[in-house]
């Protein structure tokens, strides 16, 4: 006997798998970002001074490189998370995402589509909340970058 909890669990697992695939597809972008940041930071004066004073590599990485890399990587991560939300909603809207009995933005918009001419708010309001969710995730990433960027803290 199948329960609705089983369908919900399958839908949640499918949504998690789609988010993981979206993240795995963006791993190359994050790796390029980290590599370019590290290559730029290794030529900075303070890193060269730490190397010339005999500081060991793990300490240089933790003290100088990691704090300067974390902000952009967190921002990129939130952009990837926002893209995963949009991809899941688009796939659910098309019927290729989570099952129709699992609540998601795409399923909600898709189920309201036949009633769009009678009650447009059934489609417009979930679409607005989807947009607000993606905007909130992106603003969270920008706020984290501002809070964690050591260059910005020195300017204050």
Secondary structure, DSSP 8 states (H G I E B T S, - for coil): ---HHHHHHHHHHHHHHHHHHHHHHTHHHHHHHHHHHHHHHTTSHHHHHHHHTT--HHHHIIIIIHHHHHHHHHHHHHHHHHHHHHHHHHHHHHTSSS-TTS--HHHHHHHHGGGTTT-THHHHHHHHHHHHHHHHHHHHHHHHHHHH-HHHHHH-
